[in-house]
Amino acid sequence: MVHFANLTQLLMSILSSYICIMLLSSYSKDLVEAGCDEAGRGCLAGPVVAAAVILPKNYEHPLLNDSKQLSESKRIIVRKDIEREAISYAVTFIDNHELARVNIAKASSLAMNRSVDKLKTAPELLLIDGNRYKPHNDIAFECIIKGDGKYLSIAASSVLAKTYRDEYMKSIALKYPAYQWEKNKGYPTVAHREAIKRIGTCVYHRRSFKQLPDQMELFNGENVVANESS
């Protein structure tokens, strides 16, 4: 007899595969398209990371989907395939210090633009996840709400941005284990907020980031933990 939890997991896996099959390989008929997405907008610490990916026309992948719909192990598998099979891809980090000089919306566009500039093949159309984007050149673009669940190239960029950022957050978690970044990746979990209240912030926290209404209250009156390795 199949255990209920195992049956649920099986059904979710089948559903995820079905959704993945429904993702579109391209927006246009003939243009070279680059999917663009970012990770880390809503975090209290760490960088914003954006990726741009150009996939072959009529590309297919049995697992590729919005990174949020994939388990960590599947994201790693998909990332390796993307890096091997993409026509071109690039990833850009905007650290918390640069974020202090620009707002989060500008930082996301800036990271995407830098990734596009790094592509070895020049795209003719950018597919941007979400509804906001500030271009810096004359490349045509389309903003697509929840695009990472609609187009393979955007899904691919979401996977790269997510996995690259997660790896980075795990690496700096070794310096500051109290914040549990290896688990929360810098997002405002209860454990992360409690650590800030208890020991203060560190050099990786976004001290000027105001997207979350109570974040600045966490910083006010708190000590800043020095970076021992700097």
Secondary structure, DSSP 8 states (H G I E B T S, - for coil): ---HHHHHHHHHHHHHHHHHHHSBS-SSSSS-EEEEEEE-TT-SBS-EEEEEEE--TT---SS---GGGS-HHHHHHHHHHHHHH-SEEEEEEE-HHHHTTS-HHHHHHHHHHHHHHH-SS--SEEEEESS----SSS-EEEEETTGGGTBHHHHHHHHHHHHHHHHHHHHHHTT-GGG-HHHHTT---HHHHHHHHHH-EETTB-TT--SSTTHHHHHTT--EE--TT-
